[in-house]
Amino acid sequence: MTYSSDPSAPAATSPGRSRNMAAIKRRDTKPERAIRSLLHAAGKRYRVDVRMDLGGVRPRPDILFTRARVAVFVDGCFWHCCPEHGRQPGVNGGYWGPKLERNVARDRAADEALTAAGWTVVRVWEHEASDEAAARIIAVVDSSGPPSTAAAVVGVGGRGGGSG
């Protein structure tokens, strides 16, 4: 019995596993909420979970500063293959390995499309301290003046595409 709406997904190993996977949030995770709260307290205003259409690539940043043209992604260590905490599951590796590789490839494509469109991308890992992540985001937003042709990807080591 398959518990997913994706016909290519393997069957859940149990109804309990299916419930567990269905409960995983795409937005409003604890790290996102904590960072957004700190950004709001600092007087920063932003949009949340906005689907963008950039010529075939449709990134959905977790936090978007439209005026400063800064897109922020709060990446889960498991789902986005954190170099410190990411790990391959021991069960159903034939499904999870390619799935996680596609997630990382999608992240890179989103970074490239946003950067090409003049946006600055900030990637934050879920394990980062919220106050440090918020301070880094605020620094990028504050340094982003009027839109220009220069753009960058600001992230954490091991992600590629930038430094931070």
Salt bridges, closest charged atoms under 4 A:
ASP28 OD2 - ARG27 NE 3.10
ASP28 OD1 - ARG36 NH2 2.77
GLU32 OE1 - ARG36 NH1 3.53
ASP49 OD1 - ARG26 NH1 2.82
ASP49 OD2 - ARG27 NH1 3.76
ASP49 OD1 - ARG60 NE 2.97
ASP75 OD1 - HIS80 NE2 3.84
ASP75 OD2 - ARG123 NH1 2.99
ASP75 OD2 - ARG159 NH2 2.79
GLU84 OE2 - HIS127 NE2 3.68
ASP107 OD2 - HIS80 ND1 2.67
ASP107 OD1 - ARG123 NH1 3.69
ASP107 OD2 - ARG159 NH2 3.41
ASP111 OD2 - ARG108 NH2 2.71
ASP111 OD1 - ARG123 NH2 2.92
GLU128 OE1 - ARG136 NH2 2.98
ASP142 OD1 - LYS44 NZ 2.53
